Amino acid sequence: MTSKLKTDILETVSGSGTIALTNQLSGMTSASVPQLTAAQMPVGSVLQVKTQNYIPSGNSSTTSTSYVNTGLVMTITPTSTNSKILVIATVGSQSQASVTNNLAIFRDSTQVTEPLNVATSSFYKGPLSLQAEDSPSSTSELTYRIKAKVSAGTFYYHHSAMQNAITLMEIKG
């Protein structure tokens, strides 16, 4: 759709003169509009967002008392060593009664959150949410993953009836 604005005269704010616009905007393209680089963005700006949704065909589970990978994994390459990475994850889960389940966010092999402890006195089925703000001080590719473990019994994660997701956001520091 093309729009046209036609006028005979444009006056200055004070009314003391006129402004001639004859062909002043000719040749202007979107490429000539300045674009901000990551370095020019203000602190707190979102520089990139990556997300992965996962709906499994069946349930996954663990009986391990040590952390195991849940399959929710994503990589990101920060643009600056000052950047922070905001990690947000949702894991559909199911738990037996009187069992403590743990979920945690890891960057490569480093645990970046305290474990989310899910201790239930009765059967539990529902989404569990985790989030962390990480300061990796790196411009290398980083891998974030959600890991799970139990105190005893079985922890079912990636329940087939629930959505599982991980989102990574690079925030300018």
Stockholm file with secondary structure:
# STOCKHOLM 1.0

chainA/1-173         MTSKLKTDILETVSGSGTIALTNQLSGMTSASVPQLTAAQMPVGSVLQVKTQNYIPSGNSSTTSTSYVNTGLVMTITPTSTNSKILVIATVGSQSQASVTNNLAIFRDSTQVTEPLNVATSSFYKGPLSLQAEDSPSSTSELTYRIKAKVSAGTFYYHHSAMQNAITLMEIKG
#=GR chainA/1-173 SS CCCCCCCSCEECTTSSCEECCTTTTTTCCGGGSCCCCGGGSCTTCEEEEEEEEECCSSCEEECCSSCEEEEEEEEECCSCTTCEEEEEEEEEEEECTTCEEEEEEEETTEECSCCEEEECSSCEEEEEEEEEEECCCCCSCEEEEEEEEESSSCEEESCTTSCEEEEEEEECC
#=GC SS_cons         CCCCCCCSCEECTTSSCEECCTTTTTTCCGGGSCCCCGGGSCTTCEEEEEEEEECCSSCEEECCSSCEEEEEEEEECCSCTTCEEEEEEEEEEEECTTCEEEEEEEETTEECSCCEEEECSSCEEEEEEEEEEECCCCCSCEEEEEEEEESSSCEEESCTTSCEEEEEEEECC
//
